[in-house]
Amino acid sequence: MTEAEALATLRGDDRARAARAEAALWAMWCRSGRPDLDRQLAEAIAVMEGRDFAGAEHRLTRLVESAPDWAEAWNKRATVRYLARDFAGAIADCEETLARKPHHFGALSGQGLCHMALEQYGPAAAMFRRALAVHPHLAAVRQNLRAALAEVVRFN
């Protein structure tokens, strides 16, 4: 399955096929084409999962510098920055991810979460809508969109 085929499958009615397409996309995105870079990404993810966010960010920054065109390196650094509550830094990294992979539903959703954390509910809703346009089966994103819209209404 190509990336384009997987993205098209996400929008279909078959949830099981969409789930397989989602897994295929994540697998594609996490492969750089260079085993050394893939290993560095896996190591950074392990450090992040160990909750050493500074260590993971350091590793991912080196990876972004080594492979600036690899969207997933940017996306994983965005994740680390989000977890470390550096929401502005995470948004910047999501924007870099999306510049390389405009249909990266993880970065779209992640940027929405950052805007939520910053109480920027309108931009959050816009990002969640974009994520759902790519992958309409994301229940958590749909729930986050409802929450963002409720806040937009509350503040208007």
LINMORA-V702424 format. One record per pair of residues at least 24 apart in sequence whose ideal C-beta (glycine too) atoms are under 7 Angstrom apart, sorted by the first residue. I is the first residue (numbers start at 1). J is the second residue. Records with the same first field share a line. If there is no record, write none. Layout:
I->J + J
This chain:
3->28
7->103 + 134
10->134 + 135 + 137
11->136
15->137
18->137
22->135
29->71 + 72
30->72
32->67 + 70
37->63 + 66 + 67 + 70
41->72 + 73 + 76
44->76
45->76
48->80
53->80 + 83 + 84
56->80
57->81 + 84
69->100
71->97 + 100 + 101 + 104
75->104 + 106 + 107
78->107 + 110
79->110
82->110 + 113 + 114
87->114 + 117 + 118
90->114
103->134
105->131 + 134 + 135 + 138
108->134
109->138 + 141
112->144
113->144
116->144 + 148
121->148 + 151 + 152 + 155
122->152
124->148
125->149 + 152
